[in-house]
């Protein structure tokens, strides 16, 4: 069976009848034949009941180093998504295998029979020097690494393999680069990528992509899916996922579902999310359910696309190395280095139309489509990623004032009333941006009909004019509260 798995890697269908095949034989096929879609096992009594029950649950070898299977007819087993990332190890480059071996040695990781030395002793590899990996065959490295059973050890391997993949994706290779790979590299080269995409918490409820452990064919896949999420504020100050939208490269909707958070919600942010308590009461899916829906795409090498995608990945608890973040790839020529473009502004600059109107709640499917369209526009006909804002956009910036460092104890209604008094006009619309943490500061944008009205409103604010850290004019003003404690806020020009 191991010989078949090694030689017939493109095998798609296989029937075994009345043979003394054991669990390890099925495992060999699952690990070696990446294209296998149907495995029929008939009257092979050495295939144990443990395997059959594991097949029904779709969890076979989640702990044993291979892929899960699902029973479709009597004693017929069909491989599905790889669960632990070891399936494609036979096709890994030797350099990756050596790096994983070094990690195992440094951390003292081991498999069924212990560490590397113990493995060599048990398997009678007297000809191999334990400390010279350059002389070790690929088969021996694979044989040792596939003995790993501990979930934490496997996770450490996946993290290391993914980091090696990220390093490779960052490298310039113009002669072989696809436009998709160019966007991935531009995302990774942004100065804030290493901070935004550093997900340090790998608890049991995180989905850690296994793409780094797979063959180059899967790693180089140009399939794409775009994702966008709506989040609410939970009682512990964290954000909870309440709705997710996913589209494929052809803008076909893969997923549009409400999600029930596992924590109590204190702010639905309905003005932004469009989600209310009634929507969540009807929701039956959890974050884990959404991860399961996305796992087949990600495990097959799909590129994850989005705008400020790190926020979506954090709330989805997904870590995947192949990403295109349109907020990191593109920027406006007049923007400060740290300022990322909004999805709405970016879409309008490229396509001449907005994703949503001012003050209208988000629609995560539409936002996912917008991010995918931006990526596809570049892929089909690459253009300068530094975009010049239109005259309309510049005028729109001048007609807005930014209010920031607003204490959470200031209600938005009270803020609106206080600003009318400071601006000496009620002719503005206040767009409130909720606090990111419970009890933290929030901000808002006051939108005026014209740049002249915004300028006059700023001049009317009774406060000392100063500049912020980027040199933009701002003033501090006070909001009077019922508690007789004033709250200080800042109003700043946008340009």
C-alpha positions as CSV (number, residue, x, y, z in Angstrom):
1,X,0.0,0.0,0.0
2,X,2.9,2.4,0.8
3,X,4.4,1.6,-2.6
4,X,1.1,2.4,-4.4
5,X,0.8,5.6,-2.4
6,X,4.3,6.6,-3.3
7,X,4.2,5.7,-7.0
8,X,0.6,6.5,-7.9
9,X,0.3,10.0,-6.5
10,X,-2.3,10.9,-9.1
11,X,-4.6,8.0,-8.2
12,X,-8.3,9.1,-8.1
13,X,-10.3,6.0,-7.4
14,X,-9.2,2.7,-5.8
15,X,-11.1,-0.4,-4.8
16,X,-9.8,-3.0,-2.3
17,X,-11.7,-6.2,-1.8
18,X,-11.0,-9.1,0.5
19,X,-7.4,-8.0,1.2
20,X,-5.6,-8.1,4.5
21,X,-5.3,-4.3,4.5
22,X,-5.0,-2.5,7.9
23,X,-5.6,1.0,9.1
24,X,-2.0,1.9,8.3
25,X,-2.6,1.0,4.7
26,X,-5.5,3.4,4.4
27,X,-3.4,6.0,6.1
28,X,-0.6,5.6,3.6
29,X,-3.1,6.2,0.7
30,X,-4.5,9.3,2.4
31,X,-1.0,10.7,3.0
32,X,0.4,9.9,-0.5
33,X,-2.4,10.1,-3.1
34,X,-3.4,13.8,-3.1
35,X,-6.0,13.4,-5.9
36,X,-7.8,10.5,-4.3
37,X,-11.5,11.1,-4.3
38,X,-12.9,7.6,-3.7
39,X,-11.6,4.7,-1.8
40,X,-13.8,1.6,-1.6
41,X,-13.0,-1.0,1.0
42,X,-15.0,-4.2,0.9
43,X,-14.8,-7.2,3.2
44,X,-11.4,-6.1,4.5
45,X,-11.8,-7.1,8.2
46,X,-8.5,-5.7,9.3
47,X,-9.9,-2.2,8.7
48,X,-11.1,-1.7,12.3
49,X,-14.3,-0.4,13.8
50,X,-12.3,2.6,15.1
51,X,-11.5,3.6,11.6
52,X,-15.2,3.2,10.5
53,X,-16.4,5.3,13.5
54,X,-13.7,7.9,12.7
55,X,-14.9,8.0,9.1
56,X,-18.5,8.7,10.1
57,X,-17.4,11.6,12.3
58,X,-15.1,12.9,9.6
59,X,-12.3,12.9,12.1
60,X,-10.1,10.0,11.2
61,X,-6.4,10.8,11.9
62,X,-7.1,14.2,13.3
63,X,-4.8,13.0,16.0
64,X,-2.9,10.4,14.0
65,X,-1.2,12.4,11.3
66,X,-3.4,12.3,8.2
67,X,-6.7,13.3,6.6
68,X,-10.3,12.7,7.7
69,X,-12.6,10.5,5.8
70,X,-16.4,10.3,5.4
71,X,-18.5,7.2,4.8
72,X,-20.7,7.6,1.7
73,X,-22.0,4.0,1.1
74,X,-21.5,0.6,2.8
75,X,-17.8,0.4,3.7
76,X,-16.8,3.1,1.1
77,X,-14.4,5.7,2.3
78,X,-14.0,9.1,0.7
79,X,-11.1,11.4,1.6
80,X,-12.0,15.0,2.4
81,X,-10.0,18.0,3.6
82,X,-6.6,17.4,5.3
83,X,-6.9,18.1,9.0
84,X,-3.3,18.3,10.3
85,X,-1.2,19.4,7.3
86,X,0.9,16.2,7.0
87,X,-0.8,14.8,4.0
88,X,1.5,16.6,1.5
89,X,4.7,16.1,3.4
90,X,6.0,13.7,0.8
91,X,6.1,16.6,-1.7
92,X,7.7,19.2,0.5
93,X,11.0,20.6,-0.5
94,X,14.0,19.1,1.4
95,X,14.9,22.5,2.7
96,X,11.5,22.8,4.4
97,X,11.7,19.3,5.9
98,X,15.2,20.2,7.3
99,X,13.8,23.4,8.9
100,X,11.0,21.4,10.5
101,X,13.6,18.8,11.7
102,X,15.7,21.6,13.2
103,X,12.6,22.9,15.0
104,X,11.9,19.5,16.4
105,X,15.5,19.1,17.7
106,X,15.6,22.6,19.2
107,X,12.3,22.2,21.0
108,X,12.9,18.5,21.8
109,X,9.8,17.4,20.0
110,X,9.2,13.8,19.3
111,X,6.8,11.2,17.8
112,X,5.6,7.8,18.8
113,X,9.1,6.5,19.6
114,X,10.5,9.7,21.0
115,X,13.0,12.1,19.4
116,X,15.1,11.8,16.3
117,X,17.8,9.7,17.9
118,X,15.3,7.3,19.3
119,X,13.6,7.1,15.9
120,X,16.8,6.2,14.2
121,X,17.5,3.5,16.8
122,X,14.1,1.9,16.6
123,X,14.2,1.9,12.8
124,X,17.8,0.6,12.7
125,X,19.2,3.6,10.8
126,X,22.8,3.1,11.9
127,X,24.1,4.7,8.8
128,X,22.5,8.1,9.6
129,X,24.4,10.6,11.6
130,X,21.8,12.4,13.9
131,X,23.4,15.8,13.6
132,X,24.0,16.0,9.9
133,X,20.6,16.4,8.2
134,X,22.2,17.1,4.8
135,X,23.0,13.4,4.5
136,X,19.5,12.3,5.5
137,X,17.1,11.2,2.7
138,X,13.7,12.9,2.2
139,X,12.0,9.6,3.0
140,X,13.7,9.3,6.4
141,X,12.7,12.9,7.3
142,X,9.1,12.3,6.3
143,X,9.0,9.0,8.1
144,X,10.1,10.7,11.4
145,X,7.8,13.7,11.1
146,X,4.7,11.6,10.3
147,X,5.1,9.9,13.6
148,X,4.1,13.1,15.4
149,X,0.8,12.8,17.3
150,X,0.8,15.6,19.8
151,X,-1.5,18.4,18.7
152,X,0.8,21.2,20.1
153,X,3.8,19.6,18.3
154,X,1.9,19.5,15.0
155,X,0.8,23.1,15.5
156,X,4.4,24.2,16.0
157,X,5.3,22.5,12.8
158,X,2.5,24.2,10.9
159,X,3.4,27.6,12.3
160,X,7.1,27.1,11.2
161,X,6.1,25.8,7.8
162,X,3.7,28.8,7.3
163,X,6.4,31.3,8.3
164,X,8.7,29.7,5.7
165,X,6.0,30.1,3.1
166,X,5.5,33.8,4.0
167,X,9.3,34.4,3.7
168,X,9.2,32.7,0.3
169,X,6.1,34.7,-0.9
170,X,7.9,38.0,0.1
171,X,10.8,37.2,-2.3
172,X,11.0,38.9,-5.7
173,X,10.6,36.5,-8.6
174,X,9.3,38.7,-11.5
175,X,9.9,36.0,-14.2
176,X,7.6,33.5,-12.4
177,X,5.2,35.9,-10.6
178,X,1.5,35.9,-11.3
179,X,-0.4,39.1,-10.6
180,X,-2.0,37.4,-7.7
181,X,1.5,36.7,-6.2
182,X,2.4,40.3,-6.7
183,X,-0.6,41.4,-4.6
184,X,0.3,39.0,-1.9
185,X,3.9,40.3,-1.9
186,X,2.8,43.9,-1.8
187,X,0.5,43.1,1.2
188,X,3.4,41.5,3.0
189,X,5.8,44.3,2.3
190,X,3.7,47.0,3.9
191,X,5.3,48.3,7.1
192,X,2.3,47.3,9.2
193,X,1.9,43.8,7.9
194,X,4.1,42.1,10.6
195,X,2.0,43.8,13.3
196,X,-1.5,43.4,11.8
197,X,-1.0,39.8,10.9
198,X,0.8,38.6,14.1
199,X,-1.8,36.3,15.6
200,X,-0.1,35.1,18.8
201,X,-3.0,33.3,20.4
202,X,-3.4,29.8,19.1
203,X,-6.0,28.3,21.4
204,X,-8.1,25.3,20.5
205,X,-10.8,27.4,18.8
206,X,-8.4,28.8,16.2
207,X,-8.1,27.4,12.7
208,X,-4.4,27.3,11.8
209,X,-3.9,26.9,8.0
210,X,-1.8,23.8,7.0
211,X,-0.9,25.2,3.6
212,X,2.8,25.6,4.5
213,X,2.9,21.8,4.9
214,X,1.7,21.0,1.5
215,X,3.0,20.6,-2.0
216,X,4.2,23.5,-4.2
217,X,1.2,22.9,-6.5
218,X,-1.2,23.8,-3.7
219,X,0.9,26.6,-2.4
220,X,1.0,28.2,-5.9
221,X,-2.8,28.1,-6.4
222,X,-4.3,31.3,-7.6
223,X,-7.8,30.5,-6.5
224,X,-9.2,33.4,-4.4
225,X,-12.1,34.0,-1.9
226,X,-13.0,37.4,-0.4
227,X,-14.3,37.7,3.1
228,X,-15.9,40.5,5.2
229,X,-17.3,40.4,8.7
230,X,-19.6,42.5,10.8
231,X,-18.6,42.7,14.5
232,X,-20.3,43.8,17.7
233,X,-18.9,44.8,21.1
234,X,-19.1,42.1,23.8
235,X,-19.2,42.6,27.5
236,X,-15.6,41.7,28.0
237,X,-14.5,44.5,25.6
238,X,-13.7,42.1,22.7
239,X,-15.4,42.1,19.3
240,X,-17.8,39.3,18.4
241,X,-18.6,38.0,15.0
242,X,-22.3,38.4,14.0
243,X,-22.3,38.2,10.3
244,X,-19.9,36.9,7.6
245,X,-20.0,37.2,3.8
246,X,-17.7,35.3,1.4
247,X,-17.5,35.4,-2.4
248,X,-15.4,33.5,-4.9
249,X,-13.3,34.9,-7.7
250,X,-16.4,35.0,-9.9
251,X,-18.4,36.9,-7.2
252,X,-20.5,33.9,-6.5
253,X,-21.7,34.1,-2.9
254,X,-20.2,31.2,-0.9
255,X,-21.4,32.3,2.5
256,X,-23.8,34.9,3.9
257,X,-24.8,33.9,7.4
258,X,-25.5,35.4,10.8
259,X,-23.4,34.1,13.6
260,X,-24.1,33.8,17.3
261,X,-21.3,35.1,19.6
262,X,-20.4,33.0,22.7
263,X,-20.4,36.2,24.8
264,X,-23.0,38.7,25.8
265,X,-23.4,41.6,23.4
266,X,-23.4,45.2,24.9
267,X,-23.4,47.1,21.6
268,X,-24.9,45.8,18.3
269,X,-23.5,48.9,16.4
270,X,-26.6,48.6,14.3
271,X,-26.0,51.9,12.5
272,X,-22.8,50.4,11.1
273,X,-23.5,46.7,11.0
274,X,-27.2,46.7,10.2
275,X,-27.5,43.8,12.7
276,X,-30.0,43.8,15.6
277,X,-30.9,41.5,18.5
278,X,-33.6,39.8,16.4
279,X,-31.1,38.8,13.8
280,X,-28.8,37.2,16.4
281,X,-31.7,35.4,18.1
282,X,-32.3,33.5,14.9
283,X,-28.6,32.7,14.3
284,X,-27.6,29.1,14.8
285,X,-24.0,29.1,13.5
286,X,-20.8,29.6,15.6
287,X,-17.3,30.7,14.7
288,X,-16.2,27.1,14.5
289,X,-19.0,26.4,12.0
290,X,-17.7,29.2,9.8
291,X,-14.2,27.9,10.0
292,X,-15.4,24.5,8.8
293,X,-17.1,26.1,5.8
294,X,-13.9,27.9,4.8
295,X,-11.4,25.2,5.6
296,X,-11.7,23.3,2.3
297,X,-10.9,26.5,0.3
298,X,-8.0,27.5,2.5
299,X,-6.5,24.0,2.8
300,X,-6.5,23.8,-1.0
301,X,-4.4,26.9,-1.3
302,X,-6.9,29.6,-1.9
303,X,-5.8,33.2,-1.4
304,X,-7.8,35.1,1.2
305,X,-8.8,38.6,0.0
306,X,-10.3,41.5,2.0
307,X,-10.0,45.1,3.1
308,X,-8.3,45.4,6.5
309,X,-8.5,41.7,6.4
310,X,-6.6,41.1,9.6
311,X,-9.6,42.3,11.6
312,X,-11.8,39.8,9.9
313,X,-9.3,37.0,10.4
314,X,-8.9,37.9,14.1
315,X,-12.7,37.6,14.8
316,X,-12.9,34.5,12.6
317,X,-9.9,33.1,14.5
318,X,-8.2,32.0,11.3
319,X,-4.5,32.2,10.5
320,X,-3.7,31.7,6.8
321,X,-0.4,32.9,5.2
322,X,-1.7,33.6,1.7
323,X,-3.5,37.0,1.9
324,X,-4.3,40.0,-0.2
325,X,-5.2,43.1,1.9
326,X,-6.4,45.9,-0.3
327,X,-6.0,48.3,2.6
328,X,-2.2,47.6,2.6
329,X,-1.7,47.3,-1.1
330,X,-3.2,50.6,-2.2
331,X,-2.9,54.1,-0.9
332,X,-3.8,57.6,-1.9
333,X,-1.1,60.0,-2.9
334,X,-2.2,62.7,-0.5
335,X,-2.5,60.3,2.5
336,X,-0.2,60.1,5.5
337,X,1.9,57.0,5.6
338,X,0.0,55.4,8.4
339,X,-3.5,56.2,7.0
340,X,-5.1,53.4,5.2
341,X,-7.8,54.1,2.5
342,X,-11.3,53.2,3.3
343,X,-12.9,50.6,1.1
344,X,-15.6,53.0,-0.1
345,X,-13.0,55.7,-1.1
346,X,-10.8,53.2,-2.8
347,X,-13.6,51.6,-4.8
348,X,-14.9,55.0,-5.8
349,X,-11.4,56.1,-7.0
350,X,-10.9,53.0,-9.1
351,X,-14.4,52.3,-10.4
352,X,-16.1,55.7,-10.0
353,X,-18.8,54.4,-7.8
354,X,-19.4,53.9,-4.1
355,X,-19.8,50.6,-2.3
356,X,-22.4,52.2,0.0
357,X,-23.9,55.7,0.6
358,X,-22.9,57.9,3.5
359,X,-24.7,56.7,6.7
360,X,-26.0,53.5,5.2
361,X,-25.2,50.3,7.2
362,X,-22.5,47.9,5.9
363,X,-23.4,44.8,3.9
364,X,-20.6,42.3,4.3
365,X,-21.3,40.5,1.0
366,X,-21.1,43.8,-0.9
367,X,-17.9,44.7,0.9
368,X,-16.4,41.3,0.1
369,X,-17.4,41.8,-3.6
370,X,-15.8,45.2,-3.6
371,X,-12.5,43.9,-2.2
372,X,-12.5,41.1,-4.8
373,X,-13.3,43.5,-7.6
374,X,-10.3,45.8,-6.6
375,X,-8.0,42.8,-6.6
376,X,-9.3,41.5,-9.9
377,X,-8.9,45.0,-11.5
378,X,-5.2,44.9,-10.7
379,X,-4.8,41.2,-11.8
380,X,-6.4,41.8,-15.2
381,X,-4.5,45.0,-15.9
382,X,-1.9,46.0,-13.3
383,X,-1.8,49.7,-12.4
384,X,0.0,52.0,-9.9
385,X,-0.9,51.2,-6.4
386,X,-0.5,54.8,-5.4
387,X,-3.8,56.4,-6.5
388,X,-4.5,60.1,-7.0
389,X,-7.7,61.1,-5.3
390,X,-10.3,62.8,-7.5
391,X,-11.3,66.5,-7.1
392,X,-14.6,65.3,-5.7
393,X,-12.8,63.2,-3.0
394,X,-10.6,66.1,-2.1
395,X,-13.6,68.4,-1.8
396,X,-15.4,65.8,0.3
397,X,-12.4,65.7,2.7
398,X,-12.5,69.5,3.1
399,X,-16.2,69.4,3.9
400,X,-15.6,67.1,7.0
401,X,-14.3,67.6,10.5
402,X,-12.9,64.8,12.6
403,X,-13.9,64.6,16.3
404,X,-11.7,62.3,18.3
405,X,-10.7,61.2,21.8
406,X,-14.4,61.3,22.9
407,X,-14.8,59.6,26.3
408,X,-17.3,56.7,26.3
409,X,-19.4,58.5,29.0
410,X,-20.4,61.1,26.4
411,X,-23.6,59.9,24.6
412,X,-23.6,60.6,20.9
413,X,-26.8,62.6,21.3
414,X,-25.1,64.9,23.8
415,X,-22.1,65.2,21.5
416,X,-24.3,66.2,18.6
417,X,-25.9,68.9,20.7
418,X,-22.5,70.2,22.0
419,X,-21.1,70.4,18.5
420,X,-24.1,72.4,17.3
421,X,-23.3,74.9,20.0
422,X,-19.6,75.0,19.1
423,X,-20.1,75.1,15.4
424,X,-22.9,77.7,15.7
425,X,-24.9,75.6,13.2
426,X,-27.0,72.4,13.1
427,X,-26.4,72.0,9.4
428,X,-24.1,68.9,9.6
429,X,-24.5,65.2,9.8
430,X,-22.6,63.3,12.5
431,X,-21.2,59.9,11.6
432,X,-20.2,58.1,14.8
433,X,-17.4,55.5,14.9
434,X,-17.8,53.2,17.9
435,X,-15.1,52.5,20.4
436,X,-12.9,49.5,19.7
437,X,-12.8,48.5,23.4
438,X,-15.3,48.6,26.2
439,X,-15.1,52.0,28.0
440,X,-12.6,53.3,25.5
441,X,-12.6,56.5,23.4
442,X,-14.7,56.8,20.3
443,X,-14.6,59.2,17.4
444,X,-17.0,60.7,14.8
445,X,-17.0,62.7,11.6
446,X,-19.1,65.8,11.1
447,X,-20.2,66.1,7.4
448,X,-21.1,69.5,6.0
449,X,-22.6,70.5,2.7
450,X,-19.5,72.4,1.6
451,X,-15.9,72.9,2.4
452,X,-16.7,76.6,3.2
453,X,-19.3,75.6,5.9
454,X,-16.8,73.1,7.5
455,X,-14.1,75.8,7.5
456,X,-16.5,78.3,9.2
457,X,-17.6,75.7,11.7
458,X,-14.0,75.0,12.7
459,X,-13.3,78.7,13.1
460,X,-16.4,79.1,15.4
461,X,-15.1,76.5,17.8
462,X,-14.0,78.3,21.0
463,X,-10.7,76.7,21.7
464,X,-7.0,77.1,21.3
465,X,-5.8,76.0,17.8
466,X,-2.9,73.6,17.7
467,X,-1.7,70.8,15.4
468,X,-1.8,67.1,15.8
469,X,1.2,64.8,15.3
470,X,0.7,65.0,11.6
471,X,0.5,68.8,11.4
472,X,-3.2,69.0,10.9
473,X,-5.1,71.9,12.7
474,X,-7.2,70.9,15.7
475,X,-9.0,72.5,18.7
476,X,-10.0,71.1,22.1
477,X,-13.5,71.8,23.4
478,X,-15.6,70.7,26.4
479,X,-18.9,68.8,26.5
480,X,-21.0,69.6,29.6
481,X,-22.6,66.5,31.2
482,X,-25.4,66.0,33.8
483,X,-22.8,64.8,36.3
484,X,-21.4,68.4,36.1
485,X,-18.1,66.8,35.0
486,X,-16.9,68.3,31.7
487,X,-15.5,65.9,29.0
488,X,-12.8,67.2,26.7
489,X,-12.7,66.3,23.0
490,X,-10.8,67.4,19.9
491,X,-12.1,68.6,16.6
492,X,-9.7,68.4,13.7
493,X,-9.6,69.2,10.0
494,X,-9.3,66.3,7.6
495,X,-6.8,67.9,5.3
